[in-house]
Amino acid sequence: MQALEFSVRFPGFSEKCIAVATGACLTTQALAFDLVGRDLITNDPNWNDGDYYENGAPGTGLAQARKLAHITYLSGEMMKQKFGRRRREVNLKSVEELAAETLKKFEIETYLDHQGQKFIKRFDANSYIHITRAMDEYDLESGFDSLAESLSRTLSRNLVVALSGDWLFLPEQSEDISKALSSTQKDVSYFCLDADAGHDAFLTHVNELIEVISNFLTRKPDMIESELSAAKSSDYSRLINMIPTDIESILDLACYDGALLKRIKQQFPGIKVTGVDIDCKALLKVLRTGYNAMLADVDAGLKNIPDDAFDCAVLSESLQVMKRPDKVLQELLRIAPVGLVSFPNFAVWRIRISLLFKGRMPKTRQLPYEWYNTPNIHLCTIRDFFDLCESLGIGVEKAEYMSTSLFGRILNKLGMKNLGASRVLVKISR
């Protein structure tokens, strides 16, 4: 919260801003926990309206408040793994204690007791009340018409990191920050790490956080060195030549390690480039190269990217691996008015002959997998793709048909593109 506030209040002071497991303000549920925690302190007999320094601090109330807060730091799954319903032996010193307590306590009970007692030895109740109240009152959007207007002031390059199991600062809150930054054309990268430990995952999953943050802070512009085949290099060149020359930003969906982004940036050094992928390891290379990176499943939708956030969006040879290609195309054109889509053509002559004479699912350079382990779950032909575009009301502005064989190129020249082309590049629009 403080990092975001600093970047808004003093734009240009910091080159980079990192927001980990946070939000623009506390959720209503988080507010409720803080309110109950403060009530536990002020209802302690030793509270004395906060003037307790001579007669003893409200330790019981402060310990209870800490225990309540600590519950919000752990996810239900983490509590189950760490404690379950296991019990621990309790050393009873008297008959009265034996009558008052059971022979065993739940492990979660002794853990919370320990956290409460440890806390009151190093923290002051008045300080706790004022700090939690300050967090409750804080709202990054305060004084502005929207969160986007607030964040429009920042000049920093931003990294937003969410934790999947965090229910104190929900991943949706981080998504809102990322979306607001994107809507004002700010540089933003977003990672939601798979961490089921709750809010405390920023302590338990330190290595994962270090990997993301260090790659964000340590920029090495030339680190992507993917070796490309001649056909792939040619396809990339064709795609780049089809990019509108007047754009300021481009998004590469399913970008993997950013090999295409690097070549786009070389051709258009002045534009903002962003890559989206589900593979965190690969995406870290994009981040470290200095490009914006968003860890996301394209199939699940890109809700942290607002409408018209980019001038152009690219989906290179990944349409066939999507669970819902129709939804992905619609999402692509929600984000950008123009899209470039390339995909392998399943009606090329080699595949037809293979099916005819071998009777088996074919393997080609573009489709090298066996039928049972292929990620290509929605193969289509050129005609299939054009029919889909027509049914969705998507305009086809231009298409290029590529073939690695001389026979295929001859078929393309003769107008039999659905038979001759092994790969297709299409420029689409709304």
N, C-alpha and C positions, 0 to 999 in steps of 0.2 A: 504493500500500500504506500509506504513512504517513498519507495523508488519511483512509482508512477506519479505520485504527487510532486516529487522533486522535478521530474522531467516535464511536467505540465507547468509548474510554477516558475521554473527557471529554464525555459527552452534554449537549447544550444549549449548548456553548461556541460552535459555529459554526452559523449559520442554514442554510448550504448546504454540500454536500460533492460534489466532482467527482472521479470516478475514471476516468482515461483509460488504455486499453490496459494493464490490470493484472489481477490475480487475488487470491484469498485467500491463495495460496501459490504457489511455483514448481511447475511440472509436473516429473515424473520426468526427462523429456528435458532440461529446463532445468537441473535439478540435475546431470545427467551432464556437460553442457558446463562448468559451473562447477568440478566435481571435476577434470576433465581439465585445465582452465586452471590450477588451483592446482598440479597435479602438474608442469606444464611449468615453473612458477616454482621450485618446491622442488627440482626435478632439475637446475636450472641450476648449473654448477660454482661460480658466485659466490654462491650462496644462503647458505651458512655459517650455517644454522639461523636465518636472519633477521638476523644481526649482520654486515651487509655494508657499513656506512656508511664504514669506513676503507679498505677494499680494493676497492671497486667493486661496483656493484649488479648483480643478475641481469637485465641488460637483455635478453639473448636470450630467456630464459624469459618475461619480462613481455611482450615484443613478440609472442611466439607465442601467449600467452594472450589478448592483445588481438585478434589476428587471428582466433583461434577464436571469440571472443565476437562479433566484428563480423559473422561469417557469419550468426549468429542474428538480426541486426538487419535483414537484407535477405531478401526472398522470392526464390524461384527465378525467378519471372517478372521481378522487378526486376533480378536479376543478368543474366538473358538479354537484357533490353532495354538495360541499361547497358554490358555488357561482351561478351556473347556468347562466341564463341571467338576473338575478335580478338587479334592479337599486336602487340607494340610493340618497336621497335628497341632494342637494348641496346648502350651504349657500352663496348666491351671495351678494357682498357688494356694487356694483356700476353698473351703466348702461353699462359701458364698459365690465364688467364681464358678464353681462346678454347677451350682444351681442356676446361675444367671446365663451360662453359655453352653453351647453344644460342645462336644469333645473335638469337633473338627470345624474349621472354617473353609469356605470356598477359597481357592487360590486367588481368584480375582478380588476377593474381599481383602485378603492380606496385602495384595499388591497395591490396591487403592489406599489402604491404611498407611502403607509405607510412603507412598507418594505424598499424602497429606501431611504426615509428620515431618518428612524431609523438607517440604516447602515452607512450613511455618518457621523453620530455623533460619531461613535466609530471606524471607520476604515480609514486608510490612503490609498490614491490612488496608491502611489508607492509600498506600501506593497502588495496591491491587484494584481498589475501587476506582481510583482516578484513571488508571491505565485502561481498564475495561470500559469505563464510561467514554473515554476518548475514542476508543475503537468503535463503540456503538454509534457515536455521533458522526463519525467520519463518513463522507460520501464524495467520491471523486467527481460525481456529476453535479454536486451542489454548486449553484451559481451559474450553471449553464443550462441550455435547453435540452441537452442530451449528452450521453457519454461520448458520442462521436465528436461533438463540439468541444468538449473538455480535452479529449486526446488529440484534437487537431492542432493544439498548441505545441505539442512535443516535436522536437527536431532530432530525437535520438533514433537509432536503429534498435528495434525492440525484439526481445525474446520472451515469449510467454510459455510457461511450463505448468501443466496441470498434472494431477495425480489421480489415477482412475478410481481409487477407493476412498478418496477424500470426501467426507460428508460434512466437514466444517466449512471448507471453501470448495464448492462443487466445481467439477470440470466445466459445467455450463457457464460458470462465472468467468472462467478464463477464456472460454469461447466468445463470450460477449465482448471482452476486452480486445481479443484478436479481431473480431468482426468490426468493432468500432474503429480500430486502427486501419484496417483494410479499406473501410468506407471513405476514409479521408486520405487515401493514397500514401499512407505511411509505410515504411519498411518494417515488416513484422514477420517473425517466424514463430510457429506454434508446435509444441510437442505435448501430447498427453501420454505420460509414461504409464505402463502397465504395472501398477503398484497397489496391492490390495491391503496395505497396512494402515490406511486411513491418512489423516493429516500428518502423522508422524513419519510417513514414508520419506519425507525429505531428510530424515535422520537415518532411517533403516535402509534406504535405497540410495545411499550417497554415491556409490560408484556410477550408477546410471545418470545421476544428476551431473556429476563431474564431467562425464563424457559429453553430455549435451552442452553444458556451459563452457567447457574448455574449447570445444570446436567453434562455438559462437565467438569467443573472445580472441582466439588465435586464427587469424585469417591467412590462408595461403592460396592466393588466386589461381595458381597453376597446378593444383594437386590432382585434378581429374585427368587421368591418362588412359582412358579406355581405348583399347585397340579395336578398330573397326574394320570389317571386311570392306572390300571395294564396293559391293552392292549396298551395304549399310551406309557407307560414306556418301555414295551417290544419292541415296534416298534422302539423307539429311540435307544435302545441298539443294535438292529439289524442294524440300519442305521449306527451307530457309528462304529460298527465292520466291516462295508463294506468300510469305509473311507481308502484310501491308506495310508500306514504308513510312507511314505517318503515325505509327503507334508509339505509345510511351510505356506500355507495360504488357507483359506476356506471362501466361501461366502454363506450365507443362504438367499435365496430369499423368500419373504413373511414370514419373521422371527417372526412377531408379537412382543411379549415382550422379546424374546431371550431365551426362556426356553430350546430349543434345543442347541443353541449356548453355554449356560452355561455348559451343559453336555458334549459337544464336547471339550470345553476348559478344563474341568476336566480330560478328557481322554488324550487330547493332549495339555498339558500346554505350550508347546513351540511354537505353531503355532499362526499366526495372524488370528483373526476371525472378520468378518464383517457381519452385518445384514442389509437387505433392506426391507422396508415396506412402505405402503402408510398411515398407521395410526401413526400420529405424537405422540400422547399421549403414545401409546405402545412403540414406538421406543425410546422415551426419557429414558425408563427404561434400554434399551440396552446401550444407551450412558452413563448413570450414572454408570452402572456396570463396565465401563472401556473398552467396546468393541467399535470398529468403527461402525458407524451407517449412513445409507444413506436413506433419505426420498425420495422415488420415487415410481412411478406407474410402476410395472414390465411390465404391458401390453403396456405401452407407449414406452418401450425400455429403455435401460440403457446407454445412450450416454455419460454420464460422467465417465463410466468405460471402459477403453481401452481393446483391445484384449489381451487375455492371462494374465490378471491382477491377476488371482488366479489359484491355482493348482487344486482346486476342488470346485464345486458349488452344492448346495442342494436346492431342491424344495420339501418340505414335506407336502403332503396332501393339496396342493393348486392348482394343475394343473387344476382341474375341475372348479375352480372359475375364471380362466383366459378367457379373451374374444377370444384370439387367441392362444390356446395351442401350435400349430405348431411353431408360431413365438417365443414364449417363450422358447421352447426347443432349437431352433436355437440360440437364444440370450444367453442362458445358456452355450452352447458349444462354443460360440464365446469368452466368458469371461474366461472359464476354459476348459481344455482338457477332464476332467472327470466330470460327473454329477451323482448325486443320486436323483432319483425321486420316490416318493411314492404317491399312489392315491387309492381311493376306487373302487372296482370292481363292476360295475353295473350288471354283469351277474351272481353274486353269487346266489346260489340255493334259499335262502330266498326271494330275490327280484323276481325271476322268479315265485315262487309259489304265492307270493302276487299279482303279475300282473295277473296270470292265474285265481285265484279264487276270488279275490276282484275286479279286474278290475280298480284299482286305482294306482296312483303313490305311490310307497312304501316309508315307513319311517324306517330307521334302526339306529343303534348306530352311524355309520359313516355318515349317511345322515338323520339327525333328523328333517329336515324342511318340511313344506308343499310345494306343487308344486309352489304356487304363491308367496312365500316369500324366496325361497331358493337362496343362493348365488352361488350354484353349477349349473352353466349354461351349462357346457360341460361335462356331465357324459360319461364315456366310459367303455369298457370292456378290459380285458387283451389282447384279440385278436385285438381289435381296436388300442390299444396303440402300439403293435408290428407292425401292418400294417403301422401306421403312421411313426414309426422309419425307417422302410424299405423304405418308399416313400421319406423320407428326407435324406436317406443315413446315418442314425445314427446307430452306432454299439451298440448292446446289449451284454454286457460282462457277466452279472449275474443277476438273478432274485430270489427273495424270496417271498413265498406266505404265507400269514398269515390268520388264521381263529380263531374266538373266540368260535366256536362250535366244539364239538367232531365229528359230522357228516361231517362238512366242512373239518376237518383235515383228516378224512378217505378218502374223495373224493380227497384231495390233494395227499395222499399216493398212490391212485389208478391211478394217472396221470390226473385226471379230474380237473385241477387247475382253469380253467375258470368257473367251476361250484362250486368249494369248497372254493376258496379264497375270503375273504371279503375285504382284503387289499393286495396291491402288492408293493414291493420295488424293483426298477430296477437300476442297474448300467449301465450308457450309456457312450459312448465316440464318438469322431469324426470318 
